[in-house]
Amino acid sequence: MKPVFLYVLHSGNLYGTERMALATLDGLRGRMEPVLFAPHGPALGEAEQLGIQVVAFRGARDLAIKLRPWIARHRQIAFAATGVSHSLIFLAWNRLYRRRNAHLHLVHGGTDERESYGRKRLLNGTGVRFVAVSEFVRERLLAHGVAEDDIEVCENFLPDRQIAEAPRRPAFREGIHNVVVVSRVDPIKRVDLLLDCLDQHPALERLNFRICGTGWDFEMLRARAEKDHPNVVFEGFSDKIPQILAESDLLLHLCPCEPFGLAILEAMAAGVPVLVPDAGGAGSLIEPGVSGFQFHAGDADDLGSVLAEVAGLAPTSLDRIVAAADARLRERYSSKAGLERYARLFKELADD
């Protein structure tokens, strides 16, 4: 009998963390029986469409009640969680049932250092393996006291089906004109840096910028753009990001402390070059000058200089960057590469 794979999410939304959970459950279903536990939200509906069993819960007490029968019924369990309390619940029940298990605690990072990293050290010494989605996340865990030997780095990935079906930008016939930013518009995401950059580099007014996302700073930055930079349009949330990427010439990522940056992989799949900071998890996703471009994180003047340089590149140079990014995506961030990293962590269970 295959081990059961119980994956507990702290959110029922359908952002990067939830999408990666679904991709992992779906990709490993040949080796394990996938089950998603999550609060009510679109993630549960998406899982059901994939044929994954789902269990909705409301809070820690409800999760504990609903998790128990699954642990009682199965002798081998692969368990993954994104919340500390969820891992503690599994550990408590397994003291009673003593099931053979592989317990992963997924760390995708976030805006709150204490919630994203600080509380994780409560799981030190429990046998839990921390899965960091980037070297940047691993460094943040170490800074907050998580045991180094308990951390594995498993980078996010795009399902092969998503790569194959992504709308794709045609080859370049001219340079860059249309730039897109796909991001929450919160202070930590540093969307304001783009407006600072345009203040210092008026020649960049010839480029068009679309900001897809919303957040705390949305209204303030939109008003600033309408006043000073009409070539920057804040469009708000969109559910058509793949199509928007395919209509763009460049993806600009601005956050200097992004744990990973799934939109960067989506841009690669769309055949769109990317410009990212040289810090955070996003900085490690490309090879500068080969599969993408970098600017000095938090430096508006350098961002302007790099934007001007990239905008002046010939179509053949841009196509070379796109081809190298496509190769990097398929080699390092495809289903095969990503799922093998997780399968290795579950190998002891899967071999029986």
N, C-alpha and C positions, 0 to 999 in steps of 0.2 A: 504494500500500500504506500502511495506517495505521501510524504509529509504534508501537513497543512501549512499554508503560508498566511499568517494573520498580520495584516498591515493596518495600524491604527494612526489616523490623521487627527490633528488637533483642529483642523478647519475643514468644512465641507465645500469650500470655494473651488475654483478651477484655475489656480495660478500655477507657478512653476513647481512648487512643492507637490501639489496634488497631481499635476500632470505626470511628474516623474514617478510617483507612487503607482499610478495606473499603468504607465509604460513598463515598470518593473514587474508588477503582478501579471500583466498580460504576457510579457516576454518569457517569464519563468513558469508558465502554466504547464508546460510539458514535463517539468520536473517536480512540481508541487501543486497542491490544490489551493488556488488563490481566494482569499476572503478579505474584503475591505470593510473596516470599521471607521465611520466618520460621522460627525454631526450632520444634520439635514442640510442639503445644499446640492449644487449641480454635480459635484464629484460623484455622488451616489448614482445619479442617473446615467452619467457617462460610463461608470463601471458596469452597470446593468446592460448597457448597450454592447459592451465588450464581452458579455457573458460571465462576468465575475460576480460571485455571491457578495451581497452587501448586508451590513448590519448598521442601522442608524442608532446613535446614542445621544443622550442629553446629559453631559457632565460626567465627572469621574465616578460617582456612585452608580449611575446607570451603566457605564462601561464595565465596571467591575462585575455587575450582575450578569450582563450579556456576554462577557468574555469567559466566565467560569465554565459553562457547559462545553465550549470548544476545547478548552484545556483538558477537561475531564474525559472527553471522547477520544482524544488523539494522543498517541504515545510519543510521536515525534513532531516537533513544532518549530517552524521557522517563524520568528516574530520580529516585526519591525515597528517602530514607533517614532513619532516626531515630538511628543511631549514627555517631559520628565515624569509627570504623574502617571502617564500611561505605562511607561516602563516599570515604574514602582508597583503598579497594580499587577502586572504580569509576574514580577519577581515574587510578590506576596502570594499569589495563587500557586506559583510553582514550588514554593516551600512546602505546600500541602501535597501537591500531586507529583512533584519530582519527575517531570517529563524531560526526556532528552530534547534539548533545544539549541538553536543558534539564535541569539538575541542581538539585534542591531538597533542602534539608536541613531536615527538620521538627523544630521545637523545641516540645515540649509542656510543658516544665518538669518539676519534681519536687522531692523533699525534699533532695537532695544538690546544693548549689550548684555544686561543682566538676564533677560528672558532668553535671548538667543544663545548665549554662551555661559554666563556666570553660574546658572543653576545646574549645568550639566555635571559639574564635579560631584554632585550628590550621588551619582551613579558609579563613582570610582570604586574599584574593589568588588563589584557585584558580578563580574563576568560579562558585562555588557560590552559589545564592541561599538565604538563611536564611528560613524561613517560621515566624514567631512566631504562636502561636494567640491572642494578646491583646497589647494595649499594655503590660500588665504584663510579659509575657515579653520583649517588645522592650526594655523598660527594663533588665531583668536582663542581657540579652545585651550591651547597650551598656556596662553597668557592668563587665562582664568582658572588654571589649576587642574585641568583634566590630565590624567595620566598619559604620558606620551606613548607608552607601549600599547595602550588600548585604542588608539586612533588609526583608522584606515582612511585613505583618500580614494573615493570613488566618484569621479567626475560625472556630471549629468550628461545625458545623451538625447538624441532625437530618434524616435522609432524609424526604422527603415521605410515603413509605409508613409510616414509623414514627409520624409526626404523625397521619396519618389513622387508624391502627389502635390508637392508644394508648387504654387504658381512661380514661374521663373522669369526673371528679367532677361530680355534678349541681349545679345552681345552689344558692347558699346559702339556707337557710331560717332559720338562726340563726347566731350568731357562731362563733368559733374555739374548739374544744375539743381536737382531736387534732393534735399536731405531730409531724413525722417529721424525723429527721436521717439522711441517706444519706451515709456517709463511712467511710473507714478510721478506726480508733480509734488513731491514732499521735499522738505529742506535737505535731507540727507542725499537726495538724488542729484542735487546741484544743477538743475535745469537753468537756474539763474546764471550759471557760468556762461551759457551761450549768449545771453543778452549782454553780459559784461564784455564778452569777446567782441560782439558787434559794435559796442560803444567805442572800442579801441581800434577796430578794423573796419572803417566805413566801406571799403571796397568790397567787402563780402555781402553788401546789400544786393548784389546781383544774384545771390543764391536764394532759393526758396526753402524754408524750413517748416515742416509739419510736426507738431508735438501731439502724440497720441497717448493719452492717459489723463488721469485727474488726481487730485490730492489737495493737501492743505494750502499749497502755494498757488493753486491754479488761477484763481480770480486775480490775485495780485500780479502775477507774472503776465497773464493775458492782457491786463490793463496797461502794463508797462510796454509790452510789445506793440499793442495798438497805437500807443502814443509815439514811441520812438523807432520801432522796427516793424513796419507793416508787412515785411517779407517773412515774418514769423507768425504762423497761425496755430493757435492752441485749439485743437479739435475735440478734446475730451476723450472719453472712453470709446473704443471701437472694437467690434467683434469681427472685423475684416482685416486683421493685421497681415495675414499672408498676402492678400491682394495688394494692400498698401505697400508692403515691402517690394513686391514685384514691380510696382510703379515708380520706385525710388531709385536714385543713383548712389546713395550712400546712407548707411545707418550710423548715426552718431550716438555714442553712449557716454554719459557724463559722470556717473557716480564713481567716486574714488575708492569706495569701500564696498562695492558690490560683491556679494559672496560668490556669485557665478555669472549669470547673465544669459538666460536661455534665449532671449531675443537675438543675441549675437549668432547663435547657431542657426536660428530660423532665417536670419539674413544670409548666412552662408548657403543655406538650402535654396534660397531665392535667387542666388547669383548676384548678390549685392555686396560690395565691399564695405568694410566696417572701420570706424575710427573710434578707439577706446582709450581710456586713461592708462598710464603705465603703472597702475597700482590696483590692489584689490583682485578679486577672482577674475574679473573681466580682462585684466591685463595679460593673464596667462593663456587666454583662449586663442590668441593669434601670435604669429611670428612677425615682428615689426618689419615692414618693407617687403615681406614675402607673401604672407597670407592676410595682411591687413595693415592698419596704420595705428600709431600711438601718439599721444601728446602728454606733456607733463601734467599729472593729475592736479586739479585745482588751479591751474595756471591759465588765465583767460588769454593772456598775450600769446603764449605758446600755442594754445588751441587755435587762435586766429592765424598764426603763421603756418601751422600744419594744414588747416582747412584751405588756405590759399594755395599751398603747394599741391595738395591732392586735387583741388579743382582745376589745376593747370596741367594735370597729367594727360598724356595722349590716350586715346581709346585702347591701343594695343597694350599699354602698360596696365591699365585698369583690368583688361581681360586676363592678363597674366596673374594679377592678384586674385581675381575671382577663381581662376582654375586652381591655384595653390590652396585657396581656402576650401574649395570643394573637395580636394584630395585630403586635406586635414580633417574635414568633417567626416568623411567616410572611413578614414583610418582610425581616428581617435574618439569620435563622438557619435558613432552609429550604434544601432541596436547590438550588433555583434560585440563591439568593443565594450559597451556599457554593461551589457548583461553578463559577459564573462567575468567582469570584476565582482558582480554580486554573486554569481554562481560559485566563484571561488570561496567566498565567505560562508556559503551554505553547503560546501562540498561534503563535509562530514555527514550531514543528514542525507544528501542526495545520493551518496554512494551505497547506502543500505537498500 
